[in-house]
């Protein structure tokens, strides 16, 4: 199998190939996980950063379907992206995802998948890159404990995620601007975020917001 030239490889990662031979692949970009999947989206090989992302060993993760490593909120649109890769309707895509570590801590990031064509022009494999966000639940104590939002806070967080202004949210929710700012400020403090962008990043990292759907919604598990 030949990896596409756009993905640099060295020899520092491990996995299990189809013929049982141990393979080692790596990306030049530090911290970005890389793995090869078969046509059924089973992990065949990966680099150290990929296994570190999901807090598992190659023995634990190789052979598992990629969707087993993602949060249940992973959208149908992600499956559609992979179906288009499989059918040859596209060669590459990127999508935000929330991964599920074996330790139980979720993380958010961007998944990029590239189709690898075989000698018969059919799909030979899929190479995925997983680039975690900078802030993850394992190094942010404020997001390790599940934070529950009131229904109103959930709607405000959804508004912030769509880029709505304070005035827009105040109008939609029948609140004063000060009321909106009060709830936003409260969530900033609870999640130890410096601004609205950081708040949304940490909400994704905690698995609070659905990924791949627009507008993003707060997962019901995080609403009181």
DRENSEMAR-40951 format. One line per 5 residues: number of its first residue (from 1); their letters; for each residue x, y, z of C-alpha. Coordinates in steps of 0.5 Angstrom, whole numbers, plus 500, padded with zeros to 3 digits. Example, Ala and Ser with C-alpha at 12.3 -4.5 7.8 and 13.67 -1.06 7.14 Angstrom:
# residues 2
1) as) 525 491 516; 527 498 514
***
This chain:
# residues 224
1) xxxxx) 500 500 500; 503 507 498; 501 513 503; 499 519 499; 505 524 498
6) xxxxx) 502 529 502; 503 526 508; 510 525 511; 512 519 514; 518 517 518
11) xxxxx) 519 510 522; 517 512 529; 510 509 530; 507 502 530; 500 498 529
16) xxxxx) 498 491 526; 498 491 518; 493 486 514; 498 481 513; 500 481 521
21) xxxxx) 507 484 520; 508 490 525; 508 497 521; 511 503 523; 509 510 521
26) xxxxx) 509 517 523; 507 524 522; 512 530 522; 508 534 525; 509 533 533
31) xxxxx) 502 532 537; 498 530 531; 496 523 531; 496 519 525; 493 512 523
36) xxxxx) 491 508 517; 484 505 516; 481 499 512; 475 500 508; 471 498 514
41) xxxxx) 474 504 518; 478 499 522; 485 501 525; 490 498 522; 496 502 524
46) xxxxx) 498 508 528; 503 513 530; 505 514 538; 501 520 538; 495 517 535
51) xxxxx) 495 512 541; 496 517 546; 490 521 543; 486 515 545; 490 513 551
56) xxxxx) 490 506 549; 496 501 546; 496 499 539; 494 492 541; 488 495 544
61) xxxxx) 486 500 539; 488 496 532; 482 492 529; 477 497 532; 472 501 528
66) xxxxx) 474 508 528; 467 510 531; 468 506 537; 473 511 539; 469 517 538
71) xxxxx) 463 520 542; 456 517 541; 454 524 539; 459 524 533; 454 526 527
76) xxxxx) 451 522 521; 455 527 517; 461 524 519; 459 517 516; 457 521 510
81) xxxxx) 464 523 509; 467 517 510; 462 514 505; 464 519 500; 471 517 500
86) xxxxx) 469 510 500; 465 511 493; 471 515 490; 466 522 490; 471 525 494
91) xxxxx) 479 524 496; 479 528 503; 475 531 508; 476 535 515; 471 535 521
96) xxxxx) 471 537 528; 470 531 532; 470 529 540; 474 523 541; 473 518 547
101) xxxxx) 479 516 551; 480 509 555; 481 513 561; 474 516 560; 476 523 559
106) xxxxx) 474 526 552; 478 530 548; 476 535 542; 480 536 535; 480 536 528
111) xxxxx) 480 529 524; 482 529 517; 481 523 512; 485 522 506; 483 516 501
116) xxxxx) 489 512 499; 488 509 492; 490 502 490; 493 499 484; 486 498 481
121) xxxxx) 484 505 482; 479 502 488; 480 504 495; 486 501 498; 486 504 505
126) xxxxx) 484 511 509; 489 515 512; 487 519 518; 490 525 522; 487 527 529
131) xxxxx) 490 534 531; 487 535 538; 485 542 541; 490 545 546; 486 544 552
136) xxxxx) 483 537 554; 480 535 560; 486 531 562; 490 538 563; 484 542 565
141) xxxxx) 482 541 572; 476 545 571; 473 541 565; 474 534 569; 468 534 573
146) xxxxx) 462 534 569; 459 541 569; 451 541 569; 448 547 565; 441 550 566
151) xxxxx) 437 550 560; 438 557 560; 445 557 560; 445 551 555; 441 556 550
156) xxxxx) 446 561 551; 452 557 550; 449 554 544; 448 562 542; 455 563 543
161) xxxxx) 457 557 539; 454 560 533; 457 567 534; 451 570 536; 452 577 539
166) xxxxx) 449 579 546; 444 583 543; 442 578 539; 441 573 544; 438 578 549
171) xxxxx) 432 579 544; 432 571 542; 431 569 550; 427 575 552; 433 577 557
176) xxxxx) 437 584 558; 444 584 555; 446 585 562; 443 578 564; 446 575 558
181) xxxxx) 453 577 560; 452 575 567; 450 568 565; 456 568 560; 461 570 565
186) xxxxx) 458 565 570; 460 560 565; 467 563 563; 469 562 571; 466 555 571
191) xxxxx) 470 553 565; 476 557 567; 476 560 560; 479 567 558; 474 569 553
196) xxxxx) 468 566 549; 472 563 544; 476 559 549; 469 557 552; 467 554 546
201) xxxxx) 473 550 545; 473 547 552; 466 546 551; 467 542 545; 473 539 549
206) xxxxx) 469 536 555; 464 533 550; 458 538 552; 457 541 544; 455 536 539
211) xxxxx) 460 536 533; 459 536 525; 452 539 526; 450 546 525; 448 550 529
216) xxxxx) 451 546 535; 447 543 541; 449 542 548; 448 535 549; 443 533 554
221) xxxx) 447 529 559; 450 536 561; 443 540 562; 440 539 569
***
